[in-house]
């Protein structure tokens, strides 16, 4: 019996279409849900391929993590792509509530991401309206790095605002910490370099998911 229904979701961070296709080829055959990261060079210091070129294979459940300053400039592309979920950052330059209304009207779940320095109560309105809240514990526009496990303290604060929201984690997840993240109440653990950089991405994905099913104390 699994500890909880936490899932591992591989991420794609691609500077161009060739890199995107490399990720897709590596994940074909075992990925069911994927997070595609998009950056604009403003909110995040790096620039990825545009979301309009990030077309995932049919049958994948797609989450877009939009690390962009102005969500409204990307909204029509997202609606046309019809992902399952689109996550925008609370720290962007626009009010997210009208954006969420348009996403939900198009049948797309709305998510809000909180950077490490962001206290959930500051963005209570966005969290209340969100279907998904992403605790972002990494560096914008980059894969790899260390997980800031102190960020798990936000789980209870988020649940106090919106007990029905799915809670995601992004930043430094690997075999050393996924069980601890699951125990902390994370529903979706997004994993970048630990899977993408593994000799066999499918085996690593399976190991990560299997680790969530182990019983016993998390040390």
N, C-alpha and C positions, 0 to 999 in steps of 0.2 A: 504493500500500500504506500503510495507516494505521501511525502510529508505534507505538501499542499500542491495546488495546481499551478505552480510556477513553471513558466516556459522559457526556453532559451531561444533567442531570436538573433540570427546572424545579421550583421550590418554591412552595408556597401557604402564606401566613401571613395568616389572615383573622380579624378581630375578631368577625364575625357571619356569618349565613347569606347575606345579600345580598352581602357581599364575597367569600365563598367561591364563590358562583354566578358572580360577575364573573370570577374567576380561571378557573373551569371553562370559561366561554364563550370567554375569550381563548385558552385552550390546546386547545380542541377542534380536531380535524383534524390535529394534528401531534404531540401529546404521546403517547409510549408508556409512559413511566415518570415518575412524579411523586413528590415528597416533600411530605407534608402536615405542617406544623409545628403542634404543639399546646402551649400554655403554660397554667400554672395560677395565675400571680400569686404563687407561692412560690419555686420554684427560679428562675423567670424573673419579671421585674417586671411584665410585661404579661399580659393574659388574652385568649385567643382563644376562638372558638366551641368547644364541647366536641367531643371526637372522635366522639361518637355522631351528630353532625349533619354530619360531614365525609365524606359518602358520595360517592365518586368515580364517574364514568361507567363502565359496564361495558366491559371491554377494556383499561383502564389497569392497569399494574403500579404498585401503591401502596406507598410506604414511609411509615411514620409516624415522625416525629421528636418524641418526647415529652419536652418540657422541663418535667418535673413532679417534685415532691418525693417523692411516694409512688406508685410504679408500680403497687402492688397495687390501688390504688383505681381504676385505669383498665384493668386487665388484662381483665376480663370484656367490657368494651365492645370492646377490641381484638380479642379472640378471636371475638366475634360479627361483626366487620367483615371478618375474614379478609384482612388485607393480606398482601403478599409478605414484608415486612420490618417489624419494629418496633424502633426504637432508643430506649433509655433512657439517661440520663446516669449515668456512674460516680459523679458527685458527689451523687446523690440520697440520700435518708434511709434507704434499704432495701438489703438484700443482693440483688443482681441474679441470683445463681445459681438460686434457686428460681423466679424470674420467667422466666428463660431456659428452664428445664425445661418450664414450662407452655406457653410460646409454641411451643417445638419440638414438644411433644406435640400441639398443635393444627395443626401443619403450617405454622407461621409462623417465618421466619428471625429470629434474635435479634441485635440490634446494641447496641453500647455506644458512647456519645459521650464524648469527652474534651475538656474546656474548656482554654483556653490555658495556664492555670497548672498543669495536671495532668500529672504525669510518668507515662508508661505503666506502668512497673514497679510502681507503687503499686497498680494494679488488674490485676495479672497474671492472677488467677483469672478475672475477667470477660472479659478479652481472649482467654484460652485457650478459653473456652466460646463465644465470639461467632462468628457467621457474618460479621459486618460490624463494622468499627471506624470511627467517624466522627471525624475530626480537626475539632473545632469551633473555627474561628478568627475567629468573628464576635462579635456581642453578642446575648445571649439575648433572644429575643422581638422582634428588630428585623431588618429587611432594610436593605441598603446598608452603607456603611462600607468600610474599607480591609482588604485581605487581609494578614494577618501571615504573610509567606512563610517566616519562621523556623520556623513550625510544621511545615513539611515535613520537618524533621529528625526528627520522630516516626515517619516512615514506616519507616525501618530498625529502629527500636526495637520497633515493633509487629510487623513481619515476623519479628523474632528470637523473639518470644513465640508468634506464631501465623502461620506462613507461608501458611496457606490462607485467611485472612480477606480478604474484600473490603474495600478501604480507601476511605473516602469523605472528601470535603472540603466544608465549609460555612463561607462567610464571605468576602465581597468578591470572588468570582470574576467575571471579565469578559474581554473580548477581549484585554486587556493581559497577562493572566497564565495563561490556561487551558493554553497549551502548556507553560509552565514547570511547572505543577501535574502535567500528564501525565508530563513527563520525570522528575518527582520520585517517580513511582510511584503516583499517585492513580488509582484505578479509576473512581470515581464523583465527578463534580464537580457539586455542587448549586448552582444559580444562582437567585437571587431577583430583586433589583431590576434587574439588567442585562437580564433578559428581560421581567419584568412591567412595567417602566417604559419599555420601548422603544416607539417609534411603531408598529412592527409586530413583535409578539412572535415570530411564526413565523420571520420573516426573521432576527431576532437569534439565535434558537435554531439555525437552520441555519448561520449564520456561525460561531457558537461551535463547533459540531460539526465544521464544515469546517476550522476552524483547527487542530484536532487532527490532521488528515490531511496537513498541510503538512510537507514535508521541509526539512531545514536546521537551522542552529544556533539555539537559543533565546537571544536577547539580553536 
